[in-house]
Amino acid sequence: MAKDDHVMVFLAKCVLLISIIASYFGVGSKKRVHGSILTGADFIKYLIEGHPRGCYDLLRMNVGCFLQFADEMKTRGLLTDSRMVRVEEQLAIFLFTLAHNERNRVVQNRFQHSGETISRYFNKCLKACLRLGKYYVKQAGKDISHEISFNPFFLSLVQDGTHIPALIPMKEQPRYRNRKGVLSQNVLIVVDFDMKFQYVLSGWEGSASGSRVLRNVVWERSQNRLKIPNERTFAVLKKRFPILTTAPPYSIKKQGWIVLSCCILHNFIRKWNWQDSYFEEHMEEEIEDSHGLNDIDSDSDSDEEDIGRGPTNADKQYMCNLRDEIAQQMWNARAIR
């Protein structure tokens, strides 16, 4: 056999051996991991143009509110379209994760992007949402007690706290273990009577003592029927964003940011999402409670009095008096200065 023939046989064997090894280790042509016919862009188009319930169920806001959210992000320069992913899809990735507490792999499959792309846009939207917060909620400083608890101008608000489950490194767990033995972050908030967050301070250790709740302003006045909606506001927030009900796999700092961003979204939805089922459910519960209270306290058995359609004249008068009192206090304080 000629020398050239030996060389050709040797090369053929080498090629065959390389092909076998490559096939064994899965090197070479592969099937696309994300090969669905419904791409992320098509999915957004489906949500916007499809049944209105679809957008609300998956992103926790109706189509009009979602488009308003995207438009405001673009108008304020907080988010911009990238070469492959538009702002609407970026926000959908962010909202879908918060609304269903989904992990990166699930979101990859839904939007047909790599894990790195999903993570990058989630973080990008999270930071953009926090920057949007100054237009929808005022974050309190560290010394919140002097700013709210002892300030007479804030007596029309309700201060309270809630514990959010947290994923904490082993060495820091003692500081974050609350009195029930659960790892959590303590979130201090102030809610107004319209179920909007006015102040949010997240990221405190779960072992930190809870703040006193200012209920005496309204609850100790038996003549009015005003309800302080702090607990129901928490309920609406956690029901809309289940990511707050379990410890998400993020850093401690990012877990605090997620809580704050959910509160910002809560206020945004409260303003722009008309006929929101979560808020409507709260109002129905409040009406039922209002009926129950009047049944207990009423001296007559008459059912003719309509007591479940909003504040009474006494409620309105009380709030007007409270408003005037706060305004007068603010004017007097200004005069003293």
C-alpha positions in Angstrom: 0.0 0.0 0.0 1.4 3.4 -1.0 2.4 5.9 1.7 -0.4 8.3 0.6 -3.0 5.5 1.1 -1.8 4.9 4.7 -2.2 8.7 5.4 -5.7 8.7 4.1 -6.7 5.6 6.1 -5.3 7.2 9.3 -7.2 10.5 8.7 -10.4 8.6 8.0 -10.0 6.7 11.4 -9.3 10.0 13.2 -12.5 11.6 11.7 -14.5 8.6 12.7 -13.1 8.6 16.2 -13.8 12.3 16.6 -17.4 11.9 15.4 -18.0 9.1 17.9 -16.6 11.1 20.8 -18.6 14.2 19.8 -21.8 12.2 19.5 -21.2 10.6 22.9 -20.7 14.0 24.7 -23.5 15.8 22.8 -21.2 18.0 20.8 -22.4 19.3 17.4 -25.9 20.0 16.2 -28.4 20.4 19.0 -32.1 21.0 19.2 -33.0 24.5 20.3 -33.9 24.7 24.0 -36.4 27.5 23.3 -38.0 26.6 20.1 -41.6 27.4 20.8 -43.6 28.9 18.0 -45.0 31.5 20.5 -42.0 33.8 21.1 -41.9 36.4 23.9 -42.9 39.1 21.5 -45.8 37.0 20.2 -46.9 36.3 23.8 -47.1 40.0 24.5 -49.1 40.6 21.4 -51.5 37.8 22.5 -51.9 39.4 26.0 -52.6 42.9 24.5 -54.9 41.8 21.7 -56.5 38.7 23.3 -59.1 38.4 26.0 -58.8 41.1 28.7 -58.7 38.5 31.5 -55.5 37.0 30.1 -53.3 40.0 30.8 -54.9 40.5 34.3 -54.4 36.9 35.3 -50.8 36.6 34.2 -49.5 40.2 34.9 -51.9 41.3 37.7 -53.1 44.4 35.8 -55.4 45.0 32.9 -54.2 45.8 29.4 -54.8 49.6 29.8 -52.8 49.7 33.0 -50.0 47.6 31.6 -49.7 49.8 28.5 -49.7 52.9 30.8 -47.0 51.3 32.9 -44.8 50.7 29.8 -45.5 54.2 28.5 -44.5 55.8 31.7 -41.3 53.8 31.9 -40.4 55.0 28.4 -41.5 58.6 28.9 -39.5 59.0 32.1 -36.5 57.4 30.5 -36.4 54.5 32.9 -36.5 51.8 30.3 -35.8 51.6 26.5 -36.3 49.1 23.8 -33.3 46.8 23.2 -32.4 45.3 19.8 -34.3 42.1 20.6 -36.7 42.9 23.5 -39.1 45.8 23.7 -40.0 47.5 26.9 -43.4 45.8 27.1 -41.8 42.4 27.1 -39.1 43.4 29.6 -41.9 44.5 32.0 -43.9 41.4 31.4 -40.9 39.3 32.4 -40.7 41.3 35.6 -44.4 41.2 36.4 -44.8 37.6 35.5 -42.0 36.7 38.0 -43.5 38.7 40.8 -47.1 37.7 40.2 -46.5 33.9 40.2 -43.2 33.6 42.1 -41.8 31.8 39.1 -38.2 30.6 38.8 -35.8 31.6 36.0 -36.3 28.4 34.1 -40.0 28.7 34.0 -39.8 32.3 32.8 -37.3 31.2 30.1 -39.8 28.7 28.7 -42.6 31.3 28.8 -40.7 34.1 27.0 -38.3 31.9 25.0 -35.1 33.6 26.2 -31.9 32.4 27.9 -31.6 32.4 31.6 -29.1 35.3 31.4 -31.5 37.4 29.4 -34.3 36.8 31.8 -32.2 37.7 34.8 -30.8 40.8 33.1 -34.2 42.2 32.3 -35.7 41.3 35.7 -32.9 43.3 37.4 -33.2 46.1 35.0 -37.0 46.4 35.5 -36.6 46.1 39.3 -34.3 49.1 39.4 -36.5 51.1 37.0 -39.5 50.3 39.2 -37.6 51.6 42.3 -36.8 54.8 40.5 -40.4 55.2 39.6 -41.3 54.9 43.2 -40.6 58.6 44.0 -43.7 59.4 41.9 -46.0 56.9 43.7 -44.7 56.2 47.2 -42.4 58.1 49.5 -39.8 55.9 51.1 -39.1 56.7 54.7 -35.7 57.3 56.1 -34.0 55.3 58.8 -35.3 57.6 61.6 -38.9 57.0 60.7 -40.2 57.4 64.2 -39.5 61.1 64.3 -40.8 61.5 60.8 -44.2 59.8 61.4 -45.0 58.4 64.9 -44.4 61.7 66.7 -45.5 64.0 64.0 -49.1 65.3 64.5 -49.5 65.9 60.8 -49.5 62.2 60.0 -52.2 61.2 62.4 -54.6 60.6 59.4 -52.3 57.8 58.3 -51.8 54.3 59.8 -48.4 53.0 60.7 -48.0 49.2 60.9 -45.6 46.4 60.0 -45.6 43.0 58.4 -43.1 40.1 58.2 -42.1 38.9 54.7 -40.4 35.4 54.5 -36.7 35.8 53.7 -33.9 33.6 52.4 -30.9 34.4 54.7 -27.3 33.1 54.8 -26.6 30.8 57.7 -24.3 33.2 59.6 -26.9 36.0 59.5 -30.0 33.9 60.3 -30.2 34.7 64.1 -30.8 38.4 63.4 -33.6 37.6 60.9 -35.4 35.0 63.0 -38.7 36.5 64.3 -40.5 35.7 67.5 -42.3 32.8 65.8 -38.9 31.3 64.8 -39.4 32.0 61.1 -36.7 33.8 59.0 -38.2 37.0 57.8 -37.6 40.7 57.0 -39.6 43.2 59.0 -41.3 45.8 56.7 -42.6 49.0 58.2 -45.2 50.8 56.2 -47.7 53.7 56.4 -51.1 53.2 54.7 -53.7 55.9 54.0 -57.4 55.4 53.9 -57.4 54.8 50.2 -55.3 51.6 50.6 -52.2 53.3 49.2 -48.7 53.0 50.7 -47.4 56.4 51.8 -44.2 55.2 53.4 -42.3 51.9 53.0 -39.2 50.8 54.9 -38.1 47.3 54.0 -35.2 45.1 54.8 -35.2 45.2 58.6 -34.2 42.1 60.5 -37.1 39.9 61.4 -36.0 40.0 65.1 -36.5 43.8 65.2 -39.5 44.8 67.4 -42.6 45.8 65.6 -43.8 49.4 65.6 -46.8 50.6 67.5 -49.9 51.0 65.4 -51.7 54.4 65.5 -55.3 53.3 65.8 -56.6 55.7 68.4 -57.2 58.4 65.9 -60.1 56.6 64.3 -60.9 53.3 66.1 -61.5 55.0 69.5 -64.2 57.2 68.0 -67.3 55.1 68.2 -69.4 57.6 66.3 -67.7 57.0 63.0 -67.5 53.8 61.0 -64.1 54.4 59.3 -62.1 51.3 58.8 -58.3 51.4 58.9 -57.4 49.2 55.9 -53.8 48.2 56.8 -54.3 44.5 57.2 -56.5 44.2 54.1 -53.9 46.3 52.2 -51.3 43.7 53.2 -53.7 40.9 52.1 -54.3 42.5 48.7 -50.5 43.1 48.2 -49.6 39.5 49.1 -52.4 38.0 47.1 -51.5 40.0 44.0 -47.8 39.2 44.4 -47.2 35.7 45.8 -43.5 36.2 45.7 -44.0 38.0 49.0 -45.4 34.8 50.6 -42.3 32.7 50.3 -38.5 33.3 50.6 -37.3 34.1 47.0 -33.7 33.0 46.0 -32.2 36.5 45.9 -29.7 38.4 48.0 -31.0 40.1 51.2 -30.7 43.6 49.6 -32.6 42.4 46.5 -35.4 40.8 48.6 -35.9 44.2 50.2 -36.0 45.9 46.8 -38.6 43.4 45.7 -40.9 44.2 48.6 -40.6 47.9 47.9 -41.2 47.5 44.2 -44.4 45.5 44.9 -45.7 48.3 47.1 -44.9 50.8 44.2 -46.8 48.6 41.8 -49.6 48.3 44.3 -50.0 52.1 44.3 -49.6 52.4 40.5 -52.4 49.8 40.0 -54.6 51.5 42.6 -54.3 54.7 40.5 -54.6 53.4 37.0 -56.3 49.9 37.1 -60.0 50.6 37.2 -62.3 47.8 38.3 -59.5 45.8 39.9 -60.9 42.6 41.3 -58.5 42.5 44.2 -59.5 45.9 45.5 -63.2 45.2 44.7 -63.0 42.0 46.8 -61.7 44.2 49.7 -64.5 46.6 49.3 -67.1 43.8 49.4 -65.6 42.5 52.6 -65.7 46.0 54.1 -69.4 46.4 53.1 -70.2 43.0 54.8 -68.3 44.1 57.9 -70.1 47.4 57.9 -73.5 45.5 57.8 -72.4 43.3 60.6 -71.3 46.2 62.9 -74.5 48.0 62.3 -76.6 44.9 63.0 -74.8 44.6 66.3 -75.0 48.2 67.4 -78.3 49.2 66.0 -81.2 49.7 68.4 -83.8 48.9 65.7 -84.5 45.9 63.5 -85.2 48.0 60.4 -83.5 46.9 57.2 -84.4 50.0 55.3 -81.3 52.0 56.2 -78.6 51.7 53.6 -75.4 51.3 55.4 -73.1 49.6 53.0 -72.5 52.1 50.2 -69.7 54.2 51.5 -69.0 56.7 54.2 -71.9 58.2 56.1 -72.4 61.9 56.6 -70.9 61.6 60.1 -67.8 60.0 58.5 -67.5 62.8 55.9 -67.9 65.4 58.6 -65.3 63.8 60.8 -62.8 63.6 58.0 -63.5 67.3 57.1 -62.9 68.3 60.7 -59.7 66.2 60.8 -58.4 67.7 57.6 -59.1 71.2 58.9 -57.4 70.4 62.2 -54.3 69.1 60.5 -54.2 72.1 58.2 -54.5 74.4 61.1 -51.7 72.6 63.0 -49.4 72.9 59.9 -50.2 76.6 59.6 -49.5 77.2 63.3 -46.2 75.3 63.0 -45.2 77.4 60.0 -46.1 80.6 61.9 -43.9 79.6 64.9 -40.9 79.0 62.6 
